[in-house]
Structure formats: structure tokens, C-alpha cells
Amino acid sequence: MTTLKRTPGPAARSAFRLGILAAGIVGLAALGAGYLGGVLTTTTALYVLFALFPIYLVLVASVLSVWLGYDKDATDLRPVYR
């Protein structure tokens, strides 16, 4: 039995964009709250902002892409010819 391949549509694209935007706002709000609450120093906050925040966004994008159907597997590969 073959599986039916479906491509994500405009609703998935909008959901992905909204999810990344919401994750960015929540992450920056948590960073700001930690800094204003005295949990993070200036150096630590800058480290989190420039080193860890992009990794967080990549992980969120990976989870959203799998959840919304943007993931690819070996059956989506095709040979490349010159």
C-alpha cells in the first residue's frame, strides 16, 4: 500500500510564520524577564541572545516543520543528472 503524499498549503505556511513569530516573542520576553529580574547578568544575557537564541529558533523551526508536514525523507530524494 502506498502512502498519499500531500504538500503543505498556505495555512501551513501561515501557521509556521505565526509559530516562529510567537516563539521569538516568548523567547525574548523570557530573556528580558530574566535580565530585569536579576537572574541574568548583562554578559549572560548577551551570551544567551547571540549564542543560544538562534539555536532555540532553529529547534522551534524544526519542530514546526515536522508538525506542519514540511519534513522530507529518503523517498523524496531523486537522482541528480548533469
N, C-alpha and C positions, 0 to 999 in steps of 0.2 A: 504494500500500500504506500503510495507516495503522499508526501505532505504538501499542502497547498501553500505556496509562497505568496505572502502579502507584503506590499511595501507600505511603510507608514505614510499617512496623508498629512494634510495641512493641520489637522487637530493635534497630531503628534508633534509637529514642528512647533506649534504654539505652546503646547504643554512643556516641551523641552526648554524653550526660551523662558517661559514663566518659572520653571523649576530652577534653572540656573540663576535667574534674577533673584528669586526668593532665597536660594541657598547663599548667594553672595551677600544679600542684605542681612540675613540671620548671622552669617559668619562675621561680618564687620560689626554688627551690633554686639555680638558676644565679645569680640576683641575690644571694642570700646568700653563695654561694661567692665571687663576685667581690668582695663587700664584705669578707668575712673574709680573703680572700687579698691584700687591699691593692690590688687593681686599680681598685676604685671608691672614691671618697671618699663621705662622708655626703651631700653635696649632689648628687653624681651619682647615687647610689643612690636618693635620694628622687625625683629627676627621672625616672629610669627607672621607678620604681614607680608614680608618679602620672601620667606623661605617655605613656610608651611601653608599659607593661604592658597597659593597656586596648586599645591598638591591636593588640598581639600577640594578645590573646584574640579580638578581632573577626576577625582574619585566620585564626586557627585555627578559629573557628566557621564562617567562610565555606568553608574547605576541607572541613571535616567535613560541612557541609550539602550540598555538591555531591557529595561521595563517597557519602553515605548516601541520596541521592535526594530531598532536600528542596528542590532548586533549582526555580525556576519560569522559564518562558519566555513568549513572546508568545502561544502557543496556550492558556495557562492564564488569559488575561485574558478578561473578559466585560463587556459594556456595563453601565453603571450607569444606572438609571432612577429618576426622582423620583416 
